[in-house]
Amino acid sequence: MAALLWDVYCRVVDNLGDAGVCWRLAADLAARGHRVRLVIDDAAPLAFMAPGGAAGVEVMGWPGPAGPGDVVIEAFGCDPPPARVAAMAAASPPPLWINLEYLSAEAYVERSHGLPSPQQQGPGRGLTKWFFYPGFTARTGGLLREPGLLQARAAFDRAAWWQAQGIPVQPGERVVTLFCYDNPALPSLLQDLARQPTLLLLTPGPAQRQVAAAPAGVRLHRLPWLSQAEFDRLLWSADLNFVRGEDSLVRAIWAGAPFVWQAYPQHDGAHAAKLEALLLAMQALPAVAALWQAWNGLRADWPGLPPPWIAEALAWQQALAGQPDLVSQLIAFAAAHPRKP
């Protein structure tokens, strides 16, 4: 299809997750020949995520451009400014308006993906907002996956990358990355890791704040902030990845290595259902499921690290790689919903 102008609206709640997903989306669209205006209310995280920017992506502060592009994406129901929505309604033809939702494996995603929401009132009256759900099945919008990503992963030389990054891996050490929220299970994890010589790579933020020391057998290495490209390579280089939230979950899947996910903890316990749905979708081994549950505070005992589930991680990666990626599906969705005056 012809190149389009896409406006991506992002309000930063978790300044790594929201900004990270929106930047990857914008950069991927631009790499495929489209123009993108990323409207973000806090662009500070982009300084380390994408220090060089991306050709075809213009970063704009809130409230964004006066007139809409061809497609307007509001990420995670962030509600574009009313004046901008009114400009969308006044445009002839109006833009295609898409609400890109949070990633989940829960059953409602398949039911809700692609549904229209006619706007009956407010500044967007007369417009239709379309719900677009990322997901893990063919009946969802898929996952962010740039063209050539898995080929780059296959050609990756982790020893050369460690050397370039100054990461001092010793012969025979297991390499584990830790990117997490606050987690009371960390002492149990550290004791478990000490059963085998381990280099634990600590990302900035909660991981470095919570882990000041480690038991004998575990060496610590504190990482700087990494760009998104280097963060991907970090996950590619490890034997086991502990990740959190939406963006790093997807990147851990594409790494094809065993990983443990920490859902964003919610006071109402909604993260429990999200976690269990994901375990079901990936057909997790019972020992892996037990570890994930303990890491997310859903069981009191610490079950210990199971043997590496490398074959299972690779099988799920390959199964998901057989589905259309998120940006390809968004472009196809735009082509199937042409603008009408």
N, C-alpha and C positions, 0 to 999 in steps of 0.2 A: 504494500500500500504506500501511498505518498507520505512523505515526511509530515509530521504534525507538530504543533506546538502544545506541549503538556505543561500544565501548572500543577505542582505537587505542594500541597499545604501540610505543614508539620508543626505541631505544638510539642515542645519538649517536656515530657513528664519524667521519664528515665532518660537522662541526657546521653546515654550510650545506646540504648535500644531503639528509641524512636528516631533519633537522628541517624543511627547506623542503617536502619532499614530504608529510610527515605533516601539517604545518599546512595546506597547501592541501587535502588530503583531508578533514581534520576540518572546515575552514571551509565547504567545498563541501557536505558532508553536512548541516551545520547550516543552511545557507542554503536547503536543500530541505525543511526542516521536521523534521529528526531531531535528537536530542540526542547529544552526543559528549563522551566523557571522553578527553582526550589525555594518556596516561601517558608521560612523557618523563624520562630520567635527567639531562638537562641542558637546561633551558629558557632558558638565557641568550640564544641566537640569536633567540628570539621577541621579545625586547625591541625589536629593530630591524625584524625581518620583519613583525611584526603588533603594533605598539605599542598599538593600540586594542582588541586581542583580537577576538573575534567572538561575537555573540549565539548562544547554544546550545552553545558550546564551553567546557568546563571543563578547565583545565590542571592536572594532578595530578603530583606527584613520584612517582618509583619507590618502592615496588612497586605503587602503584595501589590501587583500591578493593578492599574485602574480598570483595564479591560481584560476579559478572559481570553485564554488560548482556545485551542480546539477541544482539548480534554482537560477537565479539572479533576484532580484526585485529592480528596481529603483523606489523609492518613489517620486511621484509627478513630474516626468520628470526631475530628478535632474542631468542626464547625468553623468554616471560613468566615471572615468578618461579614456582617450583614450587608454592608455597602458593596462588597465584592459579589455577594450572592445576588443582590439586586441588579448589578451590572450584568451578571450571567443571564438573568431573566429578561433583561432588556436587549440583549444581543440578538442579532438576526443573521445567521441562525445561532441559536444558543449552543453552548458547548455541551459535550457529553460529560455528565457529572457522575463520578464514581467514588463511593466510600470504600476504601481499601481497609478491611477489617484486620483484627489481630489473628495470628496463626493459632489454630487449635485442631486437635484430632477428634474433638467431640462430635457427636452425631448431628447436632444442629447445623454444622457447617455445610454439609451436603444439601440439607433442606433449604438453606438460606442463600446459598451461592447463586448469584445472577438474578436475584429477585429485584423488581422495580419498586420504588417508593415514590409515588406521585406526591408532589408538594401542593397541599391544598390551601396553605396559608403562609404568612410571613413573607420575607423579601424574595424568596424563591418560588412563590406561587406560580403554578403553571409548568414548572420544571419537573423532571423525573430524576431522582437520585437512584443509582444502581448499586446494589451491595455486591462486593467482590471479596470472596474469602480465600485466602491462601489455604493450602491444605495438603494432605498426604495421599489423596485418592484421585482417580480420574474424574470424579464428579465435583472437584474443587478447582480453585485457581492455581494450584501447584505451588512451587517453591522458587525463590530467587536462585537462578543458576546462570551465570554468564556463559556465553558461547566459548568453548575451549577450556573451561575451568577444569574438568576432569582430565583432559589431556595434559594440562599443566601439572595437575596433581600426580599423574602417573610418571612424569619426567622429573619430578622433584628429587633433589639430592639433599637429604637432611643433614648429613655431616658437613657439607659445604656451607649450608645455611647456618648451622650452629657456629661454625668458625667465623663466618662473616658477622654474626651478631655478637660474638664474644661470649657465647654460652659454653661454660667449661664442662662438657660431658666427659665422664671418665669411662673407660672400657668396662662393660658389664653392667652399667647403671641403667635402670628403668627411668624413662623420662616422663614426668607427669606435669600437666599444666593445671593451674587452679585459677579460675575466673568465677567468682561467686558473690552472693549477697552475704550478709551476716549469717553465720551458721553455727549453732551450738554443737553440731556433730564433728567439728573440725578436730578436737583432741582425739576422738576415736579413729578418725581417718589417719592422722599422723602416726599413731601407734601401729596401725595396720600397715602403713607404707614402710615402716621401719623393719618389717620382716624381710625385706629385700633391698639391696642397695638402690637408692632412689635419688634422683635429682628432681626437686620440686620447683617448678618455674612459677613464680608468683606475679600475677598481673597487678598493676596499680589499683588502688582503691581498697575495698574491704578485704581482699586476700592478703595484701601486704600489711594492712593494719591489724588483722587478727592473728597472723603467724609471725611472731617475733623470734621464735626459736623452734627447734625441732629435735626429736629424739635421735640418738645415735643410729646411723644407718640412713638418715635422710639429710641431704644437703639442700640448702636453700639458695635460690638465685632470684634476685628481684629484677623484674623487667621494667623497662621504660614504657611509656605510652607508644603503642605501635599503630602504624597506619592499617587500614583494613586489609590491604594486600599482604602486609607482613603478619598481621594477626592470623590470616588464613594459613600462611606458611608455618606459623607457630603450631597450629593445630595439626598440620600435616606432619610435623617433625616429632610429635609425641607418641608414646605408647599408650597413654591413657589421658583423656581430656575431661576435666570437670568444667562445665560451662553453665551459663545462666541466661534466662530470658529468651527472646525470640531470635535475634540475629545470630548469636553464637550457637544456638541449637542447630540452625540450618547449616552453618559453616562446619560444625562438628560432624553432621551427617555426611557432607561432601568430603570431609577428611578421610572417611572410611576406616577410622580407628575406633576402638572401644571408647565410649564416653558416658558420663553421668550428668544428667541435667537437673538443675535447680530451677523450679518454677518460681515466678515472682510471688512471694508469700502474701496472701490476702487474709484479712481478719475474719472474713466470713467463711474461710475454708474452701473457696471456689478453686483454688489452685490444686486441691486434691483430685477433683474430678478431671481437671486438665491433664494432670500427671498420669492418672490411671488410664485415660483414653489414649494417651500417647504410648504407654507400655503395651496396651492391647494392639494398637495399630502396628507396632514394630515387632509384635510377637516375641516379646522379651523373654529370655530364659528366666525361670523362677529365681535363681540366685541373683541375676541382674535386677529383676524387679524388686527384690528385697533390699538390695543396696540403694536403689533409687528412692524407695520409700523411706528408708532410714535417713538418707541425706536430706530429704525434704520434711523430716519431722513427723512422718506418718506411721512410724513404729518406734517403740522405745528402745529396743535392743539394736546393737550394731552387728549385722550379719557377717561382716568381713568382705574383703574383696574376692570375688570369684576368679577362677582362671580366665585369662584374656579371651574375650568373645570376639576374636578377630573375624572369623568366618561369618558370623551373624551380622556384624557391623558392615562388612563388605556386601553381603547379600542385600541388606536393606538399602544401602547406597545405590546399588545397581538397579534395584526395583524402582526406586524413585527417579533415577536418571532416565528411565524409560518413559516417563510421563512428560508432557509439555511443561516447560518452565513458566514461571509467573509472568515475566515480561512478554514472552511470546503469546501467552493467553490474553494479556491486556491489549496488545496490539490487534489480535484477532477479534477481540470484543469490540474495539473501536471500529474496526472495519465492518463488523456486522451490525453496528448501530450508527449509521451515517447521520450527520447533522441535517436537520430539516428546519427551514424557516418557519 
